[in-house]
Amino acid sequence: MLKFHITNPYACSYLPDKLACSEVAMPEHLIDTQVYGQLIQAGFRRSGQYTYRPCCHYCQACISVRVNVQAFIPKRTQRRAWKRHQHLVIKQHPLHFQPAHYALYQRYQVGRHSGGGMDHDCLEQYQNFLLQSNVDSQLIEFYEQDHLRMVSIIDVLPDGFSSVYTFFDPDMVNASFGTYNILWQIEQCRELGLTYLYLGYWIKENHKMSYKSNFQPMEILIDGQWRPFDDRVSP
């Protein structure tokens, strides 16, 4: 039987000068694909083998979001990003370690998230974060000729994909890798007859998460109910 406990307060990684608490599901070995599929519908998220959801008494800024992939209609800029990167060669694998992946991850953190803490992740932290999983997870490589441009980790769940994490070449300034990656995941869900792409948490005050609201129609989890994004309750 799963049990849940609340962590002690810790520094919030999303909003500066705030403390956060998480509700953690345990034991880890009982959280397989089916169980996690139920937990993610209730607002939980996976980081490695750690399954949690925010549980902050005085803050409800973190809101779970998902894209209804069957109803999704890309914007003009998204159609351009899709067309721009059609030449990428895509390879799907089980989770595994490759030095080239880790090197790209380090470059991405330094180039896009310098000072955020993850730019100093050691190899063990990288592996625990992205390569440990008890669910059906896949590692997707995106190549431009022989150059590795992007890596994405996804979980394949009964009703959709969960987008775990994506990192890409930060030096390709004219690229739209992040947008293309989400569009690719949406298209994969459609081909498999799945309904949702789970994008984790959206925080109104965090500009780095604003891109998620560009993929409409989106649903958000409020008071245990999934609602249309336009009907959101301001955090």
DALIN-V18647 format. One line per field, one symbol per residue. phi: phi as a letter, one per 20 degrees, with the letter a starting at -180 (. if undefined). Layout:
phi=???
This chain:
phi=.fcccdfffbffedcfmcdcccedebeffeeeffffgffffenebdcmeedbbgbdfdbcffcfcbeeffefcffgffffffffdfffedcdbffaecgfffffgffffffdcfneoffdfegffgfffdddbddfdcdddcddledfdbccdcdedgdrddefaccbffeefeecfffffffffgfffffemeecdednddcgedffdfffffddfddceclncecfgfefeff
